[in-house]
């Protein structure tokens, strides 16, 4: 950060970091949601500087986790809108089958992030898919995935019909509440899905650590 920020800016970042470190983890993304609209007041140069810093910080430890992915995607959506780069996706998919693999992958990420036990994650995933298909839950294992796969699937779902988007988000709620509580990681992903698909965030119980 020393190479990208003035001394006064770096000092302010470090001051805020100490407060954020003490903050309840469940408040991180809601706080970001409150702060991100403020991007509208920044100049284009300031926004591009912030974009570069965000990328550097996310990759600082050599890997990007789901939280960093979620925060960066929410940031970029706001950034693209402010810089006029946002492109509203065309409605391409009107049949659930066309995006079912994408839904399965997104739900598998949601299940894996919200459950420490693989069996519980698979149970939540299968119950959500059963809700989506109108069938009894199966017993299949979770598919493997990478963040690049999640990015691709979310982008495809953004081009689905409003009815399919709503079906997906309803299935996601079934997935996260299968074990009776909402984990912080699940709440963060639900926020990402809702924002990316331009849907209202579903009202749920307070998240807690998985």
C-alpha positions as CSV (number, residue, x, y, z in Angstrom):
1,X,0.0,0.0,0.0
2,X,2.9,2.4,0.6
3,X,3.5,2.5,-3.2
4,X,-0.2,3.4,-3.9
5,X,-1.2,5.7,-1.1
6,X,0.0,9.0,0.2
7,X,1.2,9.0,3.8
8,X,-2.0,10.6,5.1
9,X,-4.1,8.1,3.2
10,X,-2.1,5.1,4.5
11,X,-2.4,6.5,8.1
12,X,-6.2,6.7,7.8
13,X,-6.4,3.2,6.4
14,X,-4.4,1.8,9.3
15,X,-6.6,3.7,11.8
16,X,-9.8,2.3,10.3
17,X,-8.3,-1.2,10.0
18,X,-7.9,-1.4,13.8
19,X,-11.6,-0.6,14.2
20,X,-12.7,-3.1,11.5
21,X,-10.6,-5.9,13.0
22,X,-12.7,-5.6,16.2
23,X,-16.0,-5.6,14.3
24,X,-18.3,-8.6,14.3
25,X,-17.7,-10.5,11.1
26,X,-21.3,-10.7,10.3
27,X,-21.3,-6.8,9.9
28,X,-18.6,-6.7,7.2
29,X,-20.7,-6.9,4.1
30,X,-23.6,-4.9,5.4
31,X,-21.1,-2.1,6.2
32,X,-19.7,-2.4,2.7
33,X,-23.2,-2.0,1.3
34,X,-23.6,1.2,3.2
35,X,-20.2,2.6,2.1
36,X,-20.1,1.6,-1.5
37,X,-22.8,4.1,-2.7
38,X,-20.3,6.8,-1.7
39,X,-18.2,5.8,-4.7
40,X,-20.5,8.1,-6.7
41,X,-18.8,11.1,-5.1
42,X,-15.3,10.1,-6.2
43,X,-13.6,11.2,-9.4
44,X,-12.8,8.7,-12.2
45,X,-9.1,8.8,-11.2
46,X,-9.9,8.1,-7.6
47,X,-12.1,5.2,-8.5
48,X,-9.5,3.6,-10.7
49,X,-7.0,4.0,-7.9
50,X,-9.4,2.3,-5.5
51,X,-10.0,-0.5,-8.1
52,X,-6.2,-1.2,-8.3
53,X,-5.8,-1.2,-4.5
54,X,-8.7,-3.6,-4.1
55,X,-7.1,-6.1,-6.5
56,X,-3.8,-5.8,-4.8
57,X,-5.3,-6.4,-1.3
58,X,-7.4,-9.3,-2.4
59,X,-4.4,-11.1,-3.9
60,X,-1.9,-10.1,-1.2
61,X,-1.7,-13.6,0.4
62,X,-1.6,-15.4,-2.9
63,X,-5.2,-16.6,-2.9
64,X,-8.7,-15.1,-3.0
65,X,-11.3,-16.6,-0.7
66,X,-15.1,-16.5,-1.1
67,X,-15.4,-13.4,1.1
68,X,-12.8,-11.5,-0.9
69,X,-14.5,-12.6,-4.1
70,X,-17.9,-11.5,-2.9
71,X,-16.6,-8.1,-1.7
72,X,-14.7,-7.5,-4.9
73,X,-17.6,-8.4,-7.1
74,X,-20.0,-6.1,-5.2
75,X,-17.4,-3.3,-5.4
76,X,-16.9,-3.8,-9.2
77,X,-20.7,-3.7,-9.8
78,X,-20.9,-0.3,-8.1
79,X,-17.7,0.8,-9.8
80,X,-18.9,-0.2,-13.3
81,X,-22.2,1.6,-12.7
82,X,-20.4,4.8,-11.6
83,X,-18.0,4.7,-14.6
84,X,-20.6,3.9,-17.1
85,X,-19.3,0.4,-17.7
86,X,-22.3,-1.5,-16.5
87,X,-24.0,-3.5,-19.2
88,X,-27.5,-4.9,-18.3
89,X,-27.4,-8.6,-19.3
90,X,-29.8,-9.7,-22.0
91,X,-32.5,-12.2,-21.0
92,X,-31.2,-15.3,-22.7
93,X,-32.5,-18.2,-20.6
94,X,-36.2,-18.8,-20.1
95,X,-36.0,-22.6,-19.4
96,X,-34.7,-23.7,-16.1
97,X,-32.8,-26.6,-17.7
98,X,-30.6,-24.2,-19.6
99,X,-29.1,-22.8,-16.4
100,X,-29.5,-25.8,-14.0
101,X,-25.8,-26.6,-14.0
102,X,-25.1,-23.0,-13.0
103,X,-27.7,-23.2,-10.2
104,X,-26.3,-26.5,-9.0
105,X,-22.8,-25.0,-8.8
106,X,-23.9,-21.8,-7.0
107,X,-25.8,-23.9,-4.5
108,X,-22.9,-26.2,-4.0
109,X,-20.6,-23.3,-3.1
110,X,-23.3,-22.0,-0.7
111,X,-23.6,-25.4,0.9
112,X,-19.9,-26.0,1.2
113,X,-19.2,-22.6,2.7
114,X,-22.0,-22.9,5.3
115,X,-21.3,-26.4,6.6
116,X,-18.2,-27.7,8.2
117,X,-19.3,-31.3,7.7
118,X,-19.4,-32.6,4.0
119,X,-22.4,-34.8,4.8
120,X,-24.4,-31.8,6.1
121,X,-23.3,-29.7,3.1
122,X,-24.5,-32.4,0.7
123,X,-27.8,-32.8,2.5
124,X,-28.5,-29.0,2.3
125,X,-27.5,-29.0,-1.4
126,X,-29.7,-31.9,-2.3
127,X,-32.7,-30.5,-0.4
128,X,-32.4,-27.2,-2.3
129,X,-32.2,-29.0,-5.6
130,X,-35.2,-31.1,-4.7
131,X,-37.1,-27.9,-3.9
132,X,-36.1,-26.5,-7.3
133,X,-37.1,-29.6,-9.2
134,X,-40.2,-30.4,-7.2
135,X,-38.9,-33.9,-6.3
136,X,-37.7,-35.8,-3.3
137,X,-34.1,-35.1,-2.1
138,X,-31.5,-37.2,-3.7
139,X,-28.2,-38.2,-2.1
140,X,-25.6,-37.0,-4.5
141,X,-22.2,-35.5,-3.5
142,X,-21.3,-31.9,-4.0
143,X,-19.6,-31.0,-7.3
144,X,-16.1,-29.6,-7.2
145,X,-15.7,-25.9,-8.1
146,X,-13.4,-23.0,-8.4
147,X,-14.1,-19.3,-8.0
148,X,-13.8,-18.9,-11.8
149,X,-16.6,-21.4,-12.1
150,X,-18.7,-19.4,-9.6
151,X,-18.0,-16.1,-11.5
152,X,-19.1,-17.8,-14.8
153,X,-22.3,-19.3,-13.3
154,X,-23.4,-16.1,-11.7
155,X,-22.9,-14.2,-15.0
156,X,-25.1,-16.8,-16.8
157,X,-27.8,-16.6,-14.1
158,X,-27.9,-12.8,-14.6
159,X,-29.2,-13.5,-18.0
160,X,-32.0,-15.8,-16.8
161,X,-35.7,-14.8,-16.7
162,X,-37.0,-13.1,-13.5
163,X,-38.9,-16.3,-12.6
164,X,-35.8,-18.5,-12.8
165,X,-33.8,-16.0,-10.7
166,X,-36.5,-16.0,-8.0
167,X,-36.6,-19.8,-8.1
168,X,-32.8,-19.9,-7.6
169,X,-32.8,-17.5,-4.7
170,X,-35.7,-19.5,-3.0
171,X,-33.7,-22.7,-3.4
172,X,-30.7,-20.9,-1.9
173,X,-32.7,-20.0,1.1
174,X,-33.8,-23.6,1.5
175,X,-30.1,-24.6,1.3
176,X,-28.9,-22.3,4.0
177,X,-31.7,-23.0,6.4
178,X,-31.6,-26.7,6.0
179,X,-29.6,-27.1,9.3
180,X,-31.7,-24.5,11.2
181,X,-29.3,-21.6,11.2
182,X,-27.7,-19.1,8.9
183,X,-23.9,-19.1,8.8
184,X,-22.0,-15.8,8.1
185,X,-20.5,-17.2,5.0
186,X,-24.0,-18.1,3.7
187,X,-25.3,-14.7,4.5
188,X,-22.5,-13.1,2.5
189,X,-23.1,-15.3,-0.5
190,X,-26.8,-14.7,-0.4
191,X,-26.1,-11.0,-0.5
192,X,-23.8,-11.5,-3.5
193,X,-26.5,-13.6,-5.4
194,X,-29.2,-11.1,-4.7
195,X,-27.1,-8.1,-5.8
196,X,-25.9,-9.9,-8.9
197,X,-29.4,-10.9,-10.0
198,X,-30.9,-7.6,-9.0
199,X,-33.3,-9.3,-6.5
200,X,-34.2,-8.1,-3.0
201,X,-32.3,-9.7,-0.2
202,X,-34.5,-12.3,1.5
203,X,-35.3,-11.6,5.1
204,X,-33.5,-14.2,7.2
205,X,-32.5,-14.8,10.8
206,X,-29.3,-13.2,12.1
207,X,-26.2,-15.0,10.8
208,X,-23.7,-16.7,13.1
209,X,-20.4,-18.5,12.7
210,X,-20.7,-22.0,11.2
